[in-house]
Amino acid sequence: MTAPRSAPRFPPVDEQLERLTRGTVDVVTRDELGRRLGTARDQGRPLRVKVGFDPSAPDLHLGHAVLLRKMRQFQDLGHEVVLVIGDFTGLIGDPTGRSKTRPQLTPAEVQANAETYMAQAFRILDAESTRVRFNSEWLGTLGSEGFIRLAARYSVARMLERRDFKQRFAAGESIRIHEFLYPLAQAYDSVVLEADVELGGTDQLFNLNVGRDLMPEYGLAPQMILTTPLLVGIDGVEKMSKSYGNAIGMTEPPREIFGKVMSISDDLMWTYWELCTATPPAEIEALKQAVAGGAAHPRQVKSDLARRIVGDLAGEKAALAAAAEFDRVFAHGAIPDAVPELEVAVDGPYVRPAVPAKGAAVASELELLLVPLLADQGLAPSRSEARRLIAQHAVEADGAESPTEMLALSADRLRTGVLLRVGRRRFLRVVLAGTPRR
């Protein structure tokens, strides 16, 4: 009798199980995952791990990277990862966490966003061993009859068990029929791909379970589910999201990523160590003990964290340069080597002729409108926040605090260029349009 074929690339099941479940919130179920890993190892067949991303926005951030890192762990253990770009489901709009219907994107918006996703995801995933599929391949051809047959396999009562729907229904808020189709469409992705495992954020647990419920309807073994935590943003309050202005984008300049990581609280940095790096738990615990005992300074430990995160996304050389620039700019008050520049016109939205005081001689003075400029150029997340920063003396022009929302200056000074600094790490040089370059 021939012994079961073993694939030497698969580590022992206990080792895989410990690594894959580390840092997860939900595992449905751990025993089942262990059995499936054992079968995969005996048969030399990798598990098929499915993860879907709807291209609802053009940029991924570190919150998405938490999930991508878990995908990479499966790859490193020899399993097959399928990255599903939800170009079809993105047209529906995921209702997860929504108190009202999500605005639907146009096909052009979805396609434009989707084109940026793979390049960003491959900063963490191994591109050569990642299968990329667009779910319009099968959902776009399902047709009316196919969707009716799909919808017949799930009940409204089960849909209303979802917390988002239950709360909206109880409050008399509108729930559109197409929102029920979203979890069904995502579940059908698992059916078509015959997924062994589906990964998602903890807020996706309902959607993932719909896939687990639906697969036996098609004669398939139910997929297993692993969810990862939602990363708290740099504000330390809300989950990371560009709409909250608290995100660290994966494609931001290394110096920006480094600076944003350095801005998180000392308490929050331990979560980032756990979710945004591959550092073993024992090493993180040793760092905690070193900080608590005074053997290590929190700022240095956070700097090491920022360097690791930047290194994973942009390479070690970029990480070392970002660390050096941060130290030079923020520890010694220097100006960054590369400062973004904005050309403005007198008849544009940010500059207008100054109104001289009564009786004063008319001078060639202008007013730089700081509130719209800071908000529009990303130096503040909103106009109200821009006003707050000015009121809190957090805005400087050429090294001097700007006490008002309108900065009075001469045309000659604007031709020379005005260096704006917001907080400790946001800079912008504003120059009058048409000024010759030196």
Residue pairs with C-beta under 8 A, 6 or more apart in sequence:
4 42
4 43
5 42
5 43
5 44
6 41
6 42
6 44
7 40
7 41
7 43
7 44
7 45
7 78
9 78
10 16
10 37
10 40
10 41
10 44
10 46
10 77
10 78
11 77
13 34
13 37
13 38
13 41
16 37
16 77
17 30
17 33
17 34
17 37
19 73
19 77
20 33
20 70
20 73
20 74
20 77
20 226
21 27
21 30
21 33
21 226
22 281
23 70
23 228
23 229
23 274
23 275
24 70
24 226
24 227
24 228
25 202
25 227
25 228
25 229
26 202
26 205
26 225
26 226
26 227
27 33
27 224
27 225
27 226
28 208
28 209
28 212
28 224
28 225
28 226
29 224
32 224
33 197
33 224
33 226
36 47
36 196
36 197
36 224
37 47
39 45
40 46
40 47
40 79
40 196
46 78
46 79
46 80
47 74
47 79
47 80
47 196
47 197
48 79
48 80
48 82
48 193
48 194
48 195
48 196
48 197
49 71
49 74
49 79
49 80
49 81
49 82
49 195
49 196
49 197
49 198
49 199
50 82
50 84
50 189
50 190
50 193
50 195
50 197
50 198
50 199
50 223
51 67
51 71
51 81
51 82
51 83
51 84
51 198
51 199
51 200
52 84
52 85
52 86
52 89
52 135
52 186
52 189
52 198
52 200
53 60
53 64
53 83
53 84
53 85
53 86
53 117
53 121
54 86
54 89
54 90
54 94
55 85
55 86
55 87
55 90
55 110
55 111
55 113
55 114
55 116
55 117
56 90
56 93
56 94
56 105
56 113
57 113
57 242
58 112
58 113
58 116
59 116
59 120
59 242
59 249
59 250
59 251
60 68
60 117
60 120
60 121
60 249
60 250
60 251
61 240
61 241
61 242
61 247
61 248
61 249
61 250
62 231
62 240
62 247
62 248
62 250
62 272
62 276
62 309
63 201
63 230
63 231
63 233
63 239
63 240
63 241
63 247
64 250
65 124
65 250
65 276
65 313
66 201
66 228
66 229
66 231
66 275
66 276
67 199
67 200
67 201
67 228
68 121
68 124
68 125
69 124
69 275
69 276
69 278
70 199
70 226
70 228
71 81
71 83
71 124
71 125
71 199
72 124
72 125
72 126
74 81
74 197
75 81
75 125
75 126
75 129
75 130
80 129
80 131
81 125
81 129
81 130
81 131
82 130
82 131
82 132
82 133
82 193
82 195
83 118
83 121
83 125
83 130
83 131
83 132
83 133
84 133
84 134
84 135
84 189
84 193
85 114
85 117
85 118
85 132
85 133
85 134
85 135
86 135
86 186
86 189
87 110
87 111
87 114
87 134
87 135
87 136
88 134
88 135
88 136
88 139
88 140
88 185
89 135
89 139
89 182
89 185
89 186
89 189
90 105
90 110
90 113
90 114
91 104
91 105
91 107
91 110
92 104
92 178
92 179
92 181
92 182
92 185
93 101
93 102
93 103
93 104
93 105
93 179
93 182
94 102
94 182
94 207
95 101
95 102
95 164
95 165
95 179
95 182
96 164
96 203
96 204
96 206
96 207
97 164
97 203
98 164
99 164
99 167
99 168
99 173
100 168
100 173
100 174
101 174
101 175
101 176
101 179
105 113
114 134
116 251
118 132
120 250
120 251
121 130
122 130
123 250
123 312
123 313
123 314
124 312
124 313
133 193
135 185
135 189
138 188
138 189
138 192
139 185
139 188
139 189
142 150
142 188
147 181
150 184
150 185
150 188
151 180
151 181
151 184
153 214
153 217
154 184
154 210
154 213
154 214
156 180
158 210
158 213
159 165
159 180
159 183
160 166
160 169
161 206
162 183
162 206
163 206
165 175
165 179
167 173
168 174
168 175
169 175
182 207
183 206
183 207
183 210
184 210
184 214
186 207
186 210
186 211
187 207
187 210
187 211
187 213
187 214
187 215
188 214
189 195
189 211
190 198
190 211
190 212
190 214
190 215
190 223
191 211
191 214
191 215
191 218
191 220
194 220
195 211
195 215
195 223
196 221
196 223
196 224
197 223
197 224
197 225
197 226
198 208
198 211
198 212
198 223
198 224
198 225
198 226
199 225
199 226
199 227
199 228
200 207
200 208
200 225
200 227
200 228
201 227
201 228
201 229
201 230
202 227
202 228
202 229
202 230
203 230
204 227
205 225
205 227
208 223
208 225
208 227
209 225
211 223
212 222
212 223
212 224
212 225
213 222
215 221
215 222
215 223
216 222
228 275
229 275
230 239
230 240
231 239
231 240
231 271
231 272
231 275
231 276
232 238
232 239
232 240
232 268
232 271
233 239
233 240
233 241
233 244
233 246
233 247
233 248
234 240
234 246
234 247
234 248
234 260
234 261
234 263
234 264
235 244
235 245
235 246
236 264
236 265
236 268
237 246
238 244
238 246
240 246
240 247
240 248
241 247
242 249
244 381
245 381
245 382
245 385
248 257
248 260
248 261
249 256
249 257
250 313
252 260
254 310
254 313
254 314
254 318
254 319
254 321
254 322
255 321
255 322
255 325
255 326
255 336
256 425
257 306
257 309
257 310
257 313
257 314
257 322
258 306
258 307
258 310
258 319
258 322
258 323
258 325
258 326
259 326
259 330
259 424
259 425
261 269
261 272
261 302
261 305
261 306
261 309
261 310
262 299
262 302
262 303
262 306
262 326
262 330
263 425
264 272
264 302
266 291
266 298
266 302
269 298
269 301
269 302
269 305
270 284
270 288
272 305
272 309
273 279
273 284
273 287
273 305
274 281
274 284
276 305
276 309
277 305
277 308
277 309
277 312
279 308
287 296
287 301
290 296
290 301
291 297
291 298
291 301
303 323
303 326
306 319
306 322
306 323
306 326
307 319
307 320
307 322
307 323
308 319
310 318
310 319
310 322
310 323
311 318
311 319
325 336
325 337
326 425
328 334
329 335
329 336
329 425
330 424
330 425
335 419
335 427
336 427
339 419
339 427
339 428
339 429
340 377
340 427
340 428
340 429
341 417
341 428
341 429
341 430
341 431
342 373
342 377
342 428
342 429
342 430
342 431
343 431
343 432
343 433
343 434
343 435
344 350
344 351
344 368
344 373
344 414
344 430
344 431
344 432
344 433
345 351
345 432
345 433
346 352
346 353
346 366
346 411
346 432
348 433
349 369
349 372
349 376
350 368
350 369
350 372
350 373
350 376
350 430
351 366
351 367
351 368
351 369
351 414
351 432
352 366
352 367
352 369
353 365
353 366
353 367
354 363
354 365
354 366
354 367
354 408
356 362
356 363
356 365
363 410
364 410
364 411
364 412
365 408
365 409
365 410
365 411
366 408
366 409
366 410
366 411
366 414
367 406
367 407
367 408
367 409
368 397
368 406
368 407
368 409
368 414
368 418
368 430
369 405
369 406
370 386
370 390
370 395
370 402
370 405
370 406
370 407
370 420
371 383
371 386
371 387
371 390
371 405
372 383
372 386
373 379
373 420
373 430
374 380
374 386
374 389
374 395
374 420
374 422
375 381
375 382
375 383
375 385
375 386
377 428
379 386
379 420
379 422
379 426
379 428
380 386
380 389
380 422
387 405
389 395
389 422
389 423
390 402
390 403
390 404
390 405
393 401
393 403
394 422
394 423
395 401
395 402
395 420
395 421
395 422
396 402
396 420
396 421
396 422
397 407
397 409
397 418
397 419
397 420
397 421
398 418
398 419
399 419
399 421
407 418
409 418
411 432
414 430
414 431
414 432
415 431
415 432
415 435
417 429
417 430
417 431
417 435
418 429
418 430
418 431
419 427
419 428
419 429
420 427
420 428
420 429
420 430
421 427
422 428
